[in-house]
Amino acid sequence: MTPIAPILLRLRSRHDTPLRAPSYLAHVHDFPHRLAAVLRAIAAADGGAILFHCGAGWDRTGLLAAVLLRALDVTDDAAVEDYLESLTNAETMAALHGRSFDVEERLQVLARFSHTPESAFRSMYEELDLEDWFRMAAIDDETRTAVTSWRGAANPGD
């Protein structure tokens, strides 16, 4: 089985700090090799379910989930709703992990960019052009098909 976790750890920003929603789209374009490596690992993984995660679910996990949801043409509203669950669960995650996930700090960062969690994610998701990104990142046809069909479990366009 391909180890996904070490690859996901590389989905951090250039200053090794967690991604923030205003920079998600820039990260996808600035570091295409990182996301491409994760998508290739997912495409090449043994059959069955795939688990990917990070501490809270809204930075690295949120970015990867957004890409996978966009690849399956999930609606903007459904993707936003999914993303916002991470914030809804923040208190529970903090208790589970015994540490803060700095929700207030994250909200302040977003506010500096005139965003809420919903508006920041929605903006990124709406602007995420995977067709263009697949070309730019030189994603091979096999990986692209695996990602856009969720490894054959979904029919693209349905």
C-alpha positions in Angstrom: 0.0 0.0 0.0 1.3 3.5 -0.9 1.9 5.6 2.3 -0.2 8.7 1.7 0.4 10.5 5.0 4.1 11.5 4.3 3.0 13.0 1.0 0.2 15.0 2.6 2.6 16.5 5.1 4.3 18.1 2.1 1.0 20.0 1.4 2.1 22.8 3.6 2.8 26.4 2.5 6.3 27.6 1.7 6.9 28.9 5.2 5.8 25.5 6.7 2.7 27.0 8.3 -0.8 25.7 7.8 -2.5 26.8 4.7 -5.2 29.5 5.1 -8.2 29.5 2.9 -7.3 32.7 1.1 -4.1 31.0 -0.2 -5.5 27.6 -1.1 -5.8 28.4 -4.8 -2.4 30.0 -4.9 -0.9 26.9 -3.2 -2.4 24.6 -5.9 -0.7 26.7 -8.6 2.5 27.5 -6.7 3.2 23.9 -5.7 1.6 21.7 -8.3 4.1 18.9 -7.7 2.9 18.4 -4.1 -0.8 18.0 -5.0 0.2 15.9 -8.1 2.1 13.5 -5.8 -0.9 13.1 -3.6 -3.2 12.5 -6.5 -0.8 10.0 -8.0 -0.6 8.1 -4.7 -4.4 8.0 -4.4 -4.7 6.8 -8.0 -2.1 4.1 -7.4 -3.2 2.9 -4.0 -4.5 -0.6 -3.5 -8.3 -1.2 -4.0 -10.7 -0.1 -1.3 -11.2 3.0 0.7 -8.6 5.7 1.0 -8.1 7.7 4.2 -6.6 11.2 4.1 -6.6 13.6 7.0 -4.8 16.3 8.9 -5.3 17.6 12.4 -8.4 19.7 11.9 -9.6 19.0 8.4 -9.7 22.4 6.9 -6.2 23.1 5.6 -4.4 20.2 3.9 -7.5 17.9 4.1 -9.8 20.7 3.0 -7.6 21.5 0.0 -7.4 17.9 -1.1 -11.1 17.2 -0.5 -11.9 20.3 -2.5 -9.8 19.1 -5.4 -11.4 15.6 -5.3 -14.9 17.1 -5.0 -14.3 19.4 -7.9 -13.0 16.5 -9.9 -16.3 14.8 -9.4 -18.3 18.0 -10.3 -19.8 18.2 -6.8 -21.9 21.4 -6.6 -20.4 24.5 -4.9 -23.1 24.4 -2.2 -22.4 20.8 -1.3 -18.7 21.3 -1.2 -19.0 24.4 1.0 -21.3 22.5 3.4 -18.8 19.7 3.6 -15.9 22.1 4.3 -17.9 24.0 7.0 -18.3 20.8 9.0 -14.6 21.1 9.9 -15.4 24.4 11.7 -18.5 22.9 13.3 -16.4 20.1 14.7 -13.5 22.3 15.8 -14.4 22.2 19.5 -14.8 18.4 19.5 -11.4 18.1 17.6 -9.7 20.3 20.1 -11.0 18.2 23.0 -10.0 15.0 21.2 -6.5 16.2 20.4 -6.0 18.1 23.7 -5.0 21.3 21.8 -6.5 24.3 20.2 -7.0 24.6 16.5 -7.0 28.3 16.7 -10.4 28.9 15.2 -10.5 32.6 16.4 -7.1 33.2 14.8 -8.2 31.6 11.5 -11.4 33.7 11.5 -9.2 36.8 12.1 -6.9 35.9 9.1 -10.0 35.4 6.9 -11.4 38.8 8.1 -8.2 40.5 7.1 -9.0 39.3 3.6 -12.6 40.3 3.9 -13.7 36.7 4.0 -15.6 34.3 6.2 -14.8 30.6 6.1 -17.7 30.1 3.7 -16.8 33.0 1.3 -13.1 32.0 1.3 -13.8 28.4 0.5 -16.5 29.2 -2.0 -14.3 31.6 -3.8 -11.5 29.1 -4.1 -13.8 26.3 -5.1 -15.5 28.3 -7.8 -12.2 29.4 -9.3 -10.6 26.0 -9.1 -10.2 25.0 -12.8 -9.0 21.4 -12.7 -8.8 20.9 -16.4 -6.3 23.7 -16.6 -4.5 22.5 -13.5 -4.3 18.9 -14.7 -2.5 20.2 -17.9 -0.2 22.6 -15.9 0.8 19.9 -13.4 1.3 17.3 -16.2 -1.2 14.8 -14.7 -1.1 11.6 -16.7 -4.3 10.2 -18.2 -4.4 7.2 -15.8 -4.2 9.5 -12.7 -6.7 11.9 -14.1 -9.2 9.1 -14.9 -8.7 7.6 -11.4 -9.3 11.0 -9.7 -12.3 12.1 -11.9 -14.0 8.7 -11.5 -13.0 8.2 -7.9 -10.9 5.2 -9.0 -13.8 3.8 -11.0 -16.5 4.1 -8.3 -18.2 7.1 -9.8 -19.3 8.0 -13.3 -17.9 11.4 -14.4 -20.7 13.7 -15.3 -23.3 12.0 -13.1 
